[in-house]
Amino acid sequence: MFSWRSILQKHDFEQKIDVAFDVPMKALTTFKIGGAADAVVTVHDPSAFDELLRILAIDNTPFYFIGGGSNLLVSDEGLRGAVVRLSSKTAGVTRLDEMTLQADGGLPLPKLSREAQQLGLAGLAFACGIPGTVGGGVYMNAGAYGGEIKDVLKEATVFWPDQGVKTMSADELALSYRHSSLMKTGGIVLSATFILKPGDSDAIGAEMTDLLQRRRDKQPLEFPSAGSFFKRPEGYFAGKLIDDCGLRGYRVGDAQVSEKHAGFVINRGEATCEQVKQLEQDVRTRVYETFGVTMQPEVRLLGDHWLP
Ligand SMILES: Cc1cc2nc3c(=O)[nH]c(=O)nc-3n(C[C@H](O)[C@H](O)[C@H](O)COP(=O)(O)OP(=O)(O)OC[C@H]3O[C@@H](n4cnc5c(N)ncnc54)[C@H](O)[C@@H]3O)c2cc1C
């Protein structure tokens, strides 16, 4: 009997996908944490999805969809089954009309932001330093410095394993703070369409330079992390709550609340998922005991059990 693994290895996908086996997830996440995934499939052409999912269904093989891996914490035991992601190499931007850009799901957000700036289109400068993809940005409703995907998204093309490809309007995606309806319904964002405003390319460029500098000044970019670790509890700032509990610099093994920005958890070298989870629990408990505020992680846990 053939397993999904051997079929995947031998099947001719006409170069629409690349497959690698036993890949450490450390290499695919900005946190640099996580054991090996049985397989990582990089999809260059989404028309391969049907065939790919048919093969994975053979042994009921689980699959995990990821983007740039910049908001993920992966289990130390790794992931059984396949990690699937859209290629960034083949991803691009199309100008649909004067104010409308369509970007492929695997395109890094900073590239989209730069492209819009060069075309003199305003509205995406906020995304210039967010190290995720367009698909991950839609899924998370990524945002920074007063802007968010919700402000500029018109619609997204989404693939569902059982329903095929559909266009979803921004309303249907129900974007709110670090949330979209995709967290409940599933679905893979293949592309997204943005409506922008006329702007001055130089002025937008200067704004982006300023935002990137503010990140370098405030964020611990010299260490691996997954960005802000906790969501902002309503009426508070996560980093300030953590700081006010005296937890700036708090450490479990190599996982540490950043001394530079208490809203970030950093990997000082060999942090494990278990250490990050312990730190998360300690921070949550202390903040609750001190302020009565419940903190929720913004970071998504793969291969263990925090829920969407
Ligand atoms: C240094 C640093 C700074 C950051 N700053 C910010 C910031 O300012 N603002 C902010 O919002 N975030 C920030 N982040 C977090 C992160 O970049 C965002 O959450 C980003 O949107 C995640 O995109 P991704 O492609 O990396 O998704 P991943 O981390 O790979 O995945 C996150 C979730 O999105 C889903 N997903 C990914 N791609 C798709 C797709 N094509 N279709 C459907 N679902 C998909 C995955 O299944 C997963 O559940 C930062 C992270 C780092 C490391």
The ligand as an ORCA input file, in Angstrom:
! r2SCAN-3c Opt
* xyz 0 1
  C       9.127     41.513     14.044
  C       7.652     41.337     13.818
  C       6.831     42.447     13.740
  C       5.461     42.300     13.527
  N       4.678     43.408     13.455
  C       3.356     43.269     13.235
  C       2.520     44.432     13.139
  O       2.969     45.562     13.227
  N       1.193     44.239     12.922
  C       0.645     42.989     12.812
  O      -0.571     42.878     12.607
  N       1.413     41.879     12.895
  C       2.743     41.993     13.103
  N       3.522     40.873     13.189
  C       2.889     39.538     13.126
  C       2.727     38.951     11.703
  O       3.684     39.497     10.806
  C       1.315     39.163     11.183
  O       0.359     38.535     12.020
  C       1.137     38.610      9.749
  O      -0.133     38.997      9.273
  C       1.240     37.090      9.688
  O       1.342     36.744      8.314
  P       2.097     35.426      7.835
  O       1.985     35.342      6.380
  O       3.468     35.382      8.414
  O       1.186     34.298      8.499
  P       1.642     33.043      9.373
  O       2.303     33.539     10.607
  O       2.360     32.064      8.546
  O       0.219     32.458      9.747
  C      -0.639     33.152     10.629
  C      -2.056     32.619     10.427
  O      -2.493     32.997      9.135
  C      -2.945     31.870      8.405
  N      -2.580     32.111      6.998
  C      -1.378     32.448      6.499
  N      -1.445     32.618      5.161
  C      -2.736     32.374      4.807
  C      -3.447     32.352      3.586
  N      -2.864     32.608      2.399
  N      -4.754     32.016      3.610
  C      -5.384     31.740      4.788
  N      -4.761     31.727      5.972
  C      -3.457     32.036      5.984
  C      -2.212     30.678      8.996
  O      -2.949     29.506      8.826
  C      -2.113     31.088     10.461
  O      -3.267     30.699     11.184
  C       4.898     40.995     13.394
  C       5.743     39.880     13.454
  C       7.104     40.040     13.655
  C       7.980     38.828     13.685
*
